[in-house]
Amino acid sequence: MTGLRVTGLLLPLLIMTGCASAEWTHPTKAKDQFSQDYNKCQSDTLRDPKLQQGNQLLLLNATERCVQKMGWRLVEKG
């Protein structure tokens, strides 16, 4: 279920980027740690009273800002 939630939130991002191929990378963490960090950020975001109104785009943006603060970067595959 958790993986499904992550996929459901990342799908709009991929559509908005014009179907460009991109991936989250971190300078010191393995790719498989992204889901763990993303899920933590998403949980933290969902606890924020300002974001509990259900706007998916606001939740997605806040979650992505959180993983970026953790050092993750969305990089185009080329």
C-alpha positions as CSV (number, residue, x, y, z in Angstrom):
1,M,0.0,0.0,0.0
2,T,2.8,2.4,0.8
3,G,4.5,1.9,-2.6
4,L,1.1,2.5,-4.2
5,R,0.7,5.8,-2.4
6,V,4.2,6.9,-3.5
7,T,3.4,5.9,-7.1
8,G,0.1,7.7,-7.0
9,L,1.7,10.9,-5.9
10,L,4.7,10.7,-8.3
11,L,2.5,10.0,-11.3
12,P,1.2,13.5,-11.6
13,L,4.7,14.8,-11.3
14,L,5.9,12.7,-14.2
15,I,2.9,13.8,-16.3
16,M,3.6,17.5,-15.5
17,T,7.2,17.2,-16.6
18,G,6.2,16.2,-20.1
19,C,6.9,12.5,-19.6
20,A,10.6,13.2,-19.3
21,S,12.6,10.4,-17.7
22,A,13.8,11.5,-14.3
23,E,14.8,9.9,-11.0
24,W,15.5,11.0,-7.5
25,T,19.2,10.8,-6.6
26,H,21.2,11.5,-3.4
27,P,24.9,12.0,-3.1
28,T,25.3,9.6,-0.2
29,K,22.2,7.3,-0.1
30,A,21.2,4.3,-2.1
31,K,18.2,4.6,-4.5
32,D,16.2,2.2,-2.4
33,Q,16.3,4.6,0.6
34,F,14.3,7.2,-1.4
35,S,11.0,5.4,-0.6
36,Q,11.7,5.4,3.1
37,D,12.6,9.1,3.1
38,Y,9.7,10.0,0.9
39,N,7.3,8.1,3.1
40,K,8.6,9.9,6.2
41,C,8.2,13.3,4.6
42,Q,4.8,12.4,3.4
43,S,3.7,11.3,6.9
44,D,5.1,14.6,8.3
45,T,3.3,16.6,5.7
46,L,0.0,14.9,6.3
47,R,0.3,15.9,10.0
48,D,0.6,19.6,9.1
49,P,-2.7,21.2,9.9
50,K,-2.3,23.8,7.1
51,L,-2.1,20.9,4.6
52,Q,-4.8,18.7,5.9
53,Q,-7.4,20.3,3.6
54,G,-6.7,17.6,1.0
55,N,-5.2,19.5,-1.9
56,Q,-3.0,16.9,-3.5
57,L,-0.8,19.3,-5.3
58,L,0.1,21.2,-2.1
59,L,0.8,17.8,-0.3
60,L,3.0,16.7,-3.2
61,N,4.9,20.0,-3.3
62,A,5.5,20.0,0.5
63,T,6.6,16.3,0.4
64,E,9.0,17.1,-2.4
65,R,10.4,20.1,-0.6
66,C,11.0,17.8,2.4
67,V,13.0,15.2,0.5
68,Q,15.0,17.9,-1.2
69,K,15.9,19.2,2.3
70,M,17.1,15.7,3.0
71,G,19.5,16.0,0.0
72,W,17.5,14.2,-2.7
73,R,17.4,15.8,-6.2
74,L,15.2,15.0,-9.2
75,V,17.6,14.5,-12.1
76,E,16.7,13.9,-15.7
77,K,18.0,10.7,-17.1
78,G,19.9,11.3,-20.2
